[in-house]
Amino acid sequence: MNQATTSHRARLGFLDGERGAHSHATLMVRDLDAIFGATPPGAVPADYARVVVDENVLGKRTAAARKHTLNNLVNLYAMDPAVPVFRIFRELWEQEPEGRPLLALLCALARDPLLRGSVEAVLDAPLGKPLSSLTLAATVTRQMTPATKKAIGTRMLSSWAQAGFLDTPRKRNRVHPRATAGVATYALALGFMEGGRGSLLLTTPWTRLLDCPTDEVLALVRQAARRGWVEYRAAGDVMDLRVEALFTDDERGWCDGQ
């Protein structure tokens, strides 16, 4: 069990279980860009509901489609600054546009067990080789019809492509995504929420999703430290890495299972 208890893990914004948003949706990075462009950084759930449902910023044809889209977004991202997984994601989204696709993936992975189950299949896929939706569908362990699993696999393939792990829409060859200092900061924050501390934050499943060698990860962490997002010091073999400043006092207690 992670250091954070199950209840505090949920309060931080993680979702577990067998169900997931990719039963109905993909990463929706373009939709996020439109919604965040129409709302202030500190927007609350009512603001997101207003722009998606009332103002129809996404151009959906029916009220039902608008509500369905909002529900998918809430499932994937929480869309609530009271949820640390989302709040830190939105803050970094505003500060580092080039990292947005990978930031969205990390947030969605924290929230969607279905997508989380496909991580190893993607990261272990050979670079330059195509990845198929059937490979991702095979990672779905819940009892479903083959057609449903295939549809989920197709959505997951689209999401990994949106995040930069696959190249063209037609070939879907495995490539490295664009990792940035903001994405590295978010990966460290997610690792901290799950109990990682100090140098161990560099070896969590979240930093692995940066998909780059350790020396490149450290370079990103140093960039993040220069921007004031994390604290990082190293002298010889001794390293001090802290991300506590990203959290409120209450949130730090949740991270510690208190």
TORMIDREN-559571 format. One record per residue (C-alpha): residue number from 1; x negated, y, z; residue in three letters. Coordinates in nm, 3 decimals, always signed. Layout:
N
n:NUM; xx:X; yy:Y; zz:Z; res:ALA
...
END
This chain:
258
n:1; xx:+0.000; yy:+0.000; zz:+0.000; res:MET
n:2; xx:-0.126; yy:+0.352; zz:-0.078; res:ASN
n:3; xx:-0.202; yy:+0.582; zz:+0.215; res:GLN
n:4; xx:+0.118; yy:+0.774; zz:+0.155; res:ALA
n:5; xx:+0.415; yy:+0.573; zz:+0.277; res:THR
n:6; xx:+0.691; yy:+0.473; zz:+0.039; res:THR
n:7; xx:+0.922; yy:+0.752; zz:+0.161; res:SER
n:8; xx:+0.651; yy:+1.017; zz:+0.141; res:HIS
n:9; xx:+0.544; yy:+0.886; zz:-0.198; res:ARG
n:10; xx:+0.897; yy:+0.948; zz:-0.324; res:ALA
n:11; xx:+0.899; yy:+1.292; zz:-0.161; res:ARG
n:12; xx:+0.578; yy:+1.378; zz:-0.346; res:LEU
n:13; xx:+0.757; yy:+1.294; zz:-0.669; res:GLY
n:14; xx:+0.650; yy:+0.941; zz:-0.761; res:PHE
n:15; xx:+0.916; yy:+0.701; zz:-0.886; res:LEU
n:16; xx:+0.875; yy:+0.325; zz:-0.859; res:ASP
n:17; xx:+1.084; yy:+0.020; zz:-0.944; res:GLY
n:18; xx:+1.177; yy:-0.145; zz:-1.272; res:GLU
n:19; xx:+1.376; yy:+0.133; zz:-1.438; res:ARG
n:20; xx:+1.225; yy:+0.426; zz:-1.624; res:GLY
n:21; xx:+1.302; yy:+0.726; zz:-1.839; res:ALA
n:22; xx:+1.159; yy:+0.562; zz:-2.151; res:HIS
n:23; xx:+1.477; yy:+0.358; zz:-2.168; res:SER
n:24; xx:+1.623; yy:+0.678; zz:-2.318; res:HIS
n:25; xx:+1.352; yy:+0.929; zz:-2.404; res:ALA
n:26; xx:+0.994; yy:+1.001; zz:-2.506; res:THR
n:27; xx:+0.750; yy:+1.251; zz:-2.355; res:LEU
n:28; xx:+0.930; yy:+1.547; zz:-2.519; res:MET
n:29; xx:+0.625; yy:+1.775; zz:-2.515; res:VAL
n:30; xx:+0.776; yy:+2.018; zz:-2.766; res:ARG
n:31; xx:+1.093; yy:+2.042; zz:-2.560; res:ASP
n:32; xx:+0.890; yy:+2.117; zz:-2.249; res:LEU
n:33; xx:+0.705; yy:+2.391; zz:-2.435; res:ASP
n:34; xx:+1.034; yy:+2.555; zz:-2.534; res:ALA
n:35; xx:+1.186; yy:+2.524; zz:-2.187; res:ILE
n:36; xx:+0.880; yy:+2.652; zz:-2.001; res:PHE
n:37; xx:+0.853; yy:+2.936; zz:-2.250; res:GLY
n:38; xx:+1.208; yy:+3.039; zz:-2.156; res:ALA
n:39; xx:+1.164; yy:+3.017; zz:-1.778; res:THR
n:40; xx:+0.929; yy:+3.178; zz:-1.523; res:PRO
n:41; xx:+0.650; yy:+2.967; zz:-1.366; res:PRO
n:42; xx:+0.844; yy:+2.948; zz:-1.037; res:GLY
n:43; xx:+1.170; yy:+2.839; zz:-1.199; res:ALA
n:44; xx:+1.408; yy:+2.627; zz:-0.989; res:VAL
n:45; xx:+1.640; yy:+2.345; zz:-1.108; res:PRO
n:46; xx:+1.925; yy:+2.589; zz:-1.174; res:ALA
n:47; xx:+1.702; yy:+2.784; zz:-1.412; res:ASP
n:48; xx:+1.620; yy:+2.473; zz:-1.613; res:TYR
n:49; xx:+1.987; yy:+2.372; zz:-1.625; res:ALA
n:50; xx:+2.078; yy:+2.720; zz:-1.747; res:ARG
n:51; xx:+1.833; yy:+2.730; zz:-2.038; res:VAL
n:52; xx:+1.894; yy:+2.370; zz:-2.146; res:VAL
n:53; xx:+2.271; yy:+2.341; zz:-2.098; res:VAL
n:54; xx:+2.411; yy:+2.695; zz:-2.102; res:ASP
n:55; xx:+2.168; yy:+2.874; zz:-2.333; res:GLU
n:56; xx:+2.089; yy:+2.564; zz:-2.542; res:ASN
n:57; xx:+1.724; yy:+2.660; zz:-2.591; res:VAL
n:58; xx:+1.662; yy:+2.317; zz:-2.749; res:LEU
n:59; xx:+1.935; yy:+2.359; zz:-3.010; res:GLY
n:60; xx:+2.139; yy:+2.050; zz:-2.924; res:LYS
n:61; xx:+2.469; yy:+2.013; zz:-3.109; res:ARG
n:62; xx:+2.695; yy:+1.921; zz:-2.818; res:THR
n:63; xx:+2.725; yy:+1.993; zz:-2.449; res:ALA
n:64; xx:+2.695; yy:+1.620; zz:-2.381; res:ALA
n:65; xx:+2.363; yy:+1.608; zz:-2.568; res:ALA
n:66; xx:+2.233; yy:+1.906; zz:-2.369; res:ARG
n:67; xx:+2.323; yy:+1.741; zz:-2.038; res:LYS
n:68; xx:+2.173; yy:+1.411; zz:-2.151; res:HIS
n:69; xx:+1.848; yy:+1.585; zz:-2.243; res:THR
n:70; xx:+1.835; yy:+1.766; zz:-1.909; res:LEU
n:71; xx:+1.887; yy:+1.437; zz:-1.727; res:ASN
n:72; xx:+1.601; yy:+1.278; zz:-1.922; res:ASN
n:73; xx:+1.374; yy:+1.571; zz:-1.840; res:LEU
n:74; xx:+1.458; yy:+1.548; zz:-1.469; res:VAL
n:75; xx:+1.388; yy:+1.175; zz:-1.471; res:ASN
n:76; xx:+1.053; yy:+1.228; zz:-1.642; res:LEU
n:77; xx:+0.930; yy:+1.542; zz:-1.470; res:TYR
n:78; xx:+1.160; yy:+1.623; zz:-1.171; res:ALA
n:79; xx:+1.186; yy:+1.986; zz:-1.293; res:MET
n:80; xx:+1.180; yy:+2.109; zz:-0.932; res:ASP
n:81; xx:+0.899; yy:+2.310; zz:-0.767; res:PRO
n:82; xx:+0.985; yy:+2.146; zz:-0.436; res:ALA
n:83; xx:+0.835; yy:+1.826; zz:-0.582; res:VAL
n:84; xx:+0.452; yy:+1.843; zz:-0.573; res:PRO
n:85; xx:+0.406; yy:+1.613; zz:-0.874; res:VAL
n:86; xx:+0.600; yy:+1.867; zz:-1.081; res:PHE
n:87; xx:+0.490; yy:+2.191; zz:-0.913; res:ARG
n:88; xx:+0.119; yy:+2.133; zz:-0.968; res:ILE
n:89; xx:+0.188; yy:+2.012; zz:-1.322; res:PHE
n:90; xx:+0.380; yy:+2.330; zz:-1.408; res:ARG
n:91; xx:+0.115; yy:+2.556; zz:-1.253; res:GLU
n:92; xx:-0.163; yy:+2.393; zz:-1.457; res:LEU
n:93; xx:+0.056; yy:+2.392; zz:-1.769; res:TRP
n:94; xx:+0.071; yy:+2.772; zz:-1.746; res:GLU
n:95; xx:-0.302; yy:+2.812; zz:-1.696; res:GLN
n:96; xx:-0.440; yy:+2.574; zz:-1.958; res:GLU
n:97; xx:-0.237; yy:+2.538; zz:-2.280; res:PRO
n:98; xx:-0.485; yy:+2.306; zz:-2.451; res:GLU
n:99; xx:-0.434; yy:+2.042; zz:-2.182; res:GLY
n:100; xx:-0.054; yy:+2.036; zz:-2.199; res:ARG
n:101; xx:+0.004; yy:+1.707; zz:-2.387; res:PRO
n:102; xx:-0.216; yy:+1.507; zz:-2.149; res:LEU
n:103; xx:-0.077; yy:+1.690; zz:-1.845; res:LEU
n:104; xx:+0.272; yy:+1.586; zz:-1.956; res:ALA
n:105; xx:+0.164; yy:+1.225; zz:-1.989; res:LEU
n:106; xx:+0.016; yy:+1.215; zz:-1.638; res:LEU
n:107; xx:+0.330; yy:+1.365; zz:-1.488; res:CYS
n:108; xx:+0.552; yy:+1.124; zz:-1.679; res:ALA
n:109; xx:+0.337; yy:+0.828; zz:-1.571; res:LEU
n:110; xx:+0.388; yy:+0.926; zz:-1.207; res:ALA
n:111; xx:+0.763; yy:+0.931; zz:-1.267; res:ARG
n:112; xx:+0.825; yy:+0.641; zz:-1.507; res:ASP
n:113; xx:+0.737; yy:+0.283; zz:-1.409; res:PRO
n:114; xx:+0.807; yy:+0.161; zz:-1.763; res:LEU
n:115; xx:+0.549; yy:+0.395; zz:-1.914; res:LEU
n:116; xx:+0.308; yy:+0.322; zz:-1.629; res:ARG
n:117; xx:+0.323; yy:-0.047; zz:-1.717; res:GLY
n:118; xx:+0.180; yy:+0.026; zz:-2.062; res:SER
n:119; xx:-0.139; yy:+0.198; zz:-1.942; res:VAL
n:120; xx:-0.372; yy:-0.101; zz:-1.960; res:GLU
n:121; xx:-0.249; yy:-0.198; zz:-2.308; res:ALA
n:122; xx:-0.335; yy:+0.150; zz:-2.435; res:VAL
n:123; xx:-0.663; yy:+0.207; zz:-2.254; res:LEU
n:124; xx:-0.790; yy:-0.138; zz:-2.349; res:ASP
n:125; xx:-0.698; yy:-0.096; zz:-2.717; res:ALA
n:126; xx:-1.009; yy:-0.072; zz:-2.940; res:PRO
n:127; xx:-1.088; yy:+0.276; zz:-3.066; res:LEU
n:128; xx:-1.003; yy:+0.323; zz:-3.432; res:GLY
n:129; xx:-0.769; yy:+0.026; zz:-3.438; res:LYS
n:130; xx:-0.389; yy:+0.057; zz:-3.468; res:PRO
n:131; xx:-0.165; yy:+0.005; zz:-3.168; res:LEU
n:132; xx:+0.183; yy:-0.131; zz:-3.227; res:SER
n:133; xx:+0.513; yy:-0.067; zz:-3.052; res:SER
n:134; xx:+0.549; yy:-0.444; zz:-3.008; res:LEU
n:135; xx:+0.231; yy:-0.449; zz:-2.798; res:THR
n:136; xx:+0.380; yy:-0.186; zz:-2.569; res:LEU
n:137; xx:+0.720; yy:-0.356; zz:-2.566; res:ALA
n:138; xx:+0.549; yy:-0.668; zz:-2.434; res:ALA
n:139; xx:+0.444; yy:-0.474; zz:-2.121; res:THR
n:140; xx:+0.809; yy:-0.435; zz:-2.015; res:VAL
n:141; xx:+0.861; yy:-0.700; zz:-1.748; res:THR
n:142; xx:+1.222; yy:-0.626; zz:-1.664; res:ARG
n:143; xx:+1.481; yy:-0.864; zz:-1.810; res:GLN
n:144; xx:+1.615; yy:-0.694; zz:-2.125; res:MET
n:145; xx:+1.721; yy:-0.793; zz:-2.472; res:THR
n:146; xx:+1.442; yy:-0.806; zz:-2.733; res:PRO
n:147; xx:+1.603; yy:-0.515; zz:-2.917; res:ALA
n:148; xx:+1.603; yy:-0.300; zz:-2.604; res:THR
n:149; xx:+1.240; yy:-0.380; zz:-2.530; res:LYS
n:150; xx:+1.148; yy:-0.301; zz:-2.890; res:LYS
n:151; xx:+1.320; yy:+0.040; zz:-2.864; res:ALA
n:152; xx:+1.135; yy:+0.115; zz:-2.539; res:ILE
n:153; xx:+0.808; yy:+0.013; zz:-2.703; res:GLY
n:154; xx:+0.874; yy:+0.253; zz:-2.988; res:THR
n:155; xx:+0.941; yy:+0.539; zz:-2.747; res:ARG
n:156; xx:+0.629; yy:+0.464; zz:-2.547; res:MET
n:157; xx:+0.421; yy:+0.456; zz:-2.865; res:LEU
n:158; xx:+0.555; yy:+0.801; zz:-2.952; res:SER
n:159; xx:+0.469; yy:+0.932; zz:-2.605; res:SER
n:160; xx:+0.112; yy:+0.805; zz:-2.615; res:TRP
n:161; xx:+0.077; yy:+0.965; zz:-2.958; res:ALA
n:162; xx:+0.216; yy:+1.296; zz:-2.827; res:GLN
n:163; xx:-0.043; yy:+1.283; zz:-2.548; res:ALA
n:164; xx:-0.329; yy:+1.241; zz:-2.796; res:GLY
n:165; xx:-0.420; yy:+0.873; zz:-2.751; res:PHE
n:166; xx:-0.310; yy:+0.781; zz:-3.106; res:LEU
n:167; xx:-0.378; yy:+0.964; zz:-3.429; res:ASP
n:168; xx:-0.136; yy:+1.000; zz:-3.720; res:THR
n:169; xx:+0.233; yy:+0.912; zz:-3.686; res:PRO
n:170; xx:+0.194; yy:+0.649; zz:-3.958; res:ARG
n:171; xx:-0.129; yy:+0.469; zz:-3.860; res:LYS
n:172; xx:-0.121; yy:+0.505; zz:-3.478; res:ARG
n:173; xx:-0.494; yy:+0.433; zz:-3.445; res:ASN
n:174; xx:-0.636; yy:+0.454; zz:-3.093; res:ARG
n:175; xx:-0.838; yy:+0.771; zz:-3.033; res:VAL
n:176; xx:-0.965; yy:+0.966; zz:-2.733; res:HIS
n:177; xx:-0.724; yy:+1.234; zz:-2.604; res:PRO
n:178; xx:-0.840; yy:+1.585; zz:-2.527; res:ARG
n:179; xx:-0.928; yy:+1.592; zz:-2.159; res:ALA
n:180; xx:-0.972; yy:+1.936; zz:-2.003; res:THR
n:181; xx:-1.059; yy:+2.083; zz:-1.664; res:ALA
n:182; xx:-0.689; yy:+2.137; zz:-1.590; res:GLY
n:183; xx:-0.604; yy:+1.778; zz:-1.674; res:VAL
n:184; xx:-0.893; yy:+1.658; zz:-1.456; res:ALA
n:185; xx:-0.759; yy:+1.873; zz:-1.172; res:THR
n:186; xx:-0.415; yy:+1.719; zz:-1.206; res:TYR
n:187; xx:-0.562; yy:+1.368; zz:-1.216; res:ALA
n:188; xx:-0.750; yy:+1.441; zz:-0.894; res:LEU
n:189; xx:-0.432; yy:+1.579; zz:-0.735; res:ALA
n:190; xx:-0.235; yy:+1.267; zz:-0.825; res:LEU
n:191; xx:-0.513; yy:+1.051; zz:-0.686; res:GLY
n:192; xx:-0.508; yy:+1.255; zz:-0.364; res:PHE
n:193; xx:-0.133; yy:+1.204; zz:-0.334; res:MET
n:194; xx:-0.192; yy:+0.830; zz:-0.354; res:GLU
n:195; xx:-0.455; yy:+0.832; zz:-0.079; res:GLY
n:196; xx:-0.782; yy:+0.901; zz:-0.261; res:GLY
n:197; xx:-1.031; yy:+1.125; zz:-0.083; res:ARG
n:198; xx:-1.373; yy:+1.268; zz:-0.163; res:GLY
n:199; xx:-1.577; yy:+1.096; zz:-0.432; res:SER
n:200; xx:-1.319; yy:+0.815; zz:-0.451; res:LEU
n:201; xx:-1.097; yy:+1.061; zz:-0.638; res:LEU
n:202; xx:-1.327; yy:+1.006; zz:-0.936; res:LEU
n:203; xx:-1.243; yy:+0.636; zz:-0.954; res:THR
n:204; xx:-0.863; yy:+0.631; zz:-0.940; res:THR
n:205; xx:-0.636; yy:+0.510; zz:-1.222; res:PRO
n:206; xx:-0.555; yy:+0.878; zz:-1.283; res:TRP
n:207; xx:-0.911; yy:+0.982; zz:-1.364; res:THR
n:208; xx:-0.941; yy:+0.675; zz:-1.586; res:ARG
n:209; xx:-0.665; yy:+0.829; zz:-1.798; res:LEU
n:210; xx:-0.903; yy:+1.112; zz:-1.887; res:LEU
n:211; xx:-1.053; yy:+0.842; zz:-2.111; res:ASP
n:212; xx:-1.408; yy:+0.970; zz:-2.098; res:CYS
n:213; xx:-1.739; yy:+0.866; zz:-1.937; res:PRO
n:214; xx:-1.814; yy:+0.952; zz:-1.574; res:THR
n:215; xx:-2.063; yy:+1.226; zz:-1.665; res:ASP
n:216; xx:-1.795; yy:+1.397; zz:-1.877; res:GLU
n:217; xx:-1.543; yy:+1.366; zz:-1.594; res:VAL
n:218; xx:-1.794; yy:+1.533; zz:-1.360; res:LEU
n:219; xx:-1.846; yy:+1.811; zz:-1.613; res:ALA
n:220; xx:-1.470; yy:+1.872; zz:-1.618; res:LEU
n:221; xx:-1.460; yy:+1.871; zz:-1.236; res:VAL
n:222; xx:-1.738; yy:+2.131; zz:-1.227; res:ARG
n:223; xx:-1.540; yy:+2.346; zz:-1.471; res:GLN
n:224; xx:-1.234; yy:+2.307; zz:-1.248; res:ALA
n:225; xx:-1.440; yy:+2.417; zz:-0.948; res:ALA
n:226; xx:-1.558; yy:+2.727; zz:-1.133; res:ARG
n:227; xx:-1.194; yy:+2.814; zz:-1.201; res:ARG
n:228; xx:-1.109; yy:+2.774; zz:-0.833; res:GLY
n:229; xx:-0.880; yy:+2.473; zz:-0.873; res:TRP
n:230; xx:-1.096; yy:+2.228; zz:-0.672; res:VAL
n:231; xx:-1.397; yy:+2.240; zz:-0.442; res:GLU
n:232; xx:-1.702; yy:+2.049; zz:-0.563; res:TYR
n:233; xx:-2.055; yy:+2.034; zz:-0.425; res:ARG
n:234; xx:-2.329; yy:+1.782; zz:-0.491; res:ALA
n:235; xx:-2.677; yy:+1.748; zz:-0.345; res:ALA
n:236; xx:-2.868; yy:+1.439; zz:-0.444; res:GLY
n:237; xx:-2.645; yy:+1.139; zz:-0.384; res:ASP
n:238; xx:-2.411; yy:+1.333; zz:-0.156; res:VAL
n:239; xx:-2.091; yy:+1.467; zz:-0.309; res:MET
n:240; xx:-1.816; yy:+1.678; zz:-0.154; res:ASP
n:241; xx:-1.497; yy:+1.690; zz:-0.361; res:LEU
n:242; xx:-1.180; yy:+1.846; zz:-0.222; res:ARG
n:243; xx:-0.839; yy:+1.925; zz:-0.371; res:VAL
n:244; xx:-0.650; yy:+2.012; zz:-0.052; res:GLU
n:245; xx:-0.607; yy:+2.375; zz:-0.160; res:ALA
n:246; xx:-0.363; yy:+2.259; zz:-0.430; res:LEU
n:247; xx:-0.115; yy:+2.156; zz:-0.160; res:PHE
n:248; xx:+0.085; yy:+2.321; zz:+0.115; res:THR
n:249; xx:+0.038; yy:+2.210; zz:+0.475; res:ASP
n:250; xx:+0.357; yy:+2.003; zz:+0.460; res:ASP
n:251; xx:+0.252; yy:+1.841; zz:+0.133; res:GLU
n:252; xx:-0.087; yy:+1.746; zz:+0.274; res:ARG
n:253; xx:+0.096; yy:+1.574; zz:+0.557; res:GLY
n:254; xx:+0.307; yy:+1.378; zz:+0.305; res:TRP
n:255; xx:-0.013; yy:+1.278; zz:+0.124; res:CYS
n:256; xx:-0.142; yy:+1.142; zz:+0.454; res:ASP
n:257; xx:+0.184; yy:+0.958; zz:+0.520; res:GLY
n:258; xx:+0.283; yy:+1.187; zz:+0.807; res:GLN
END
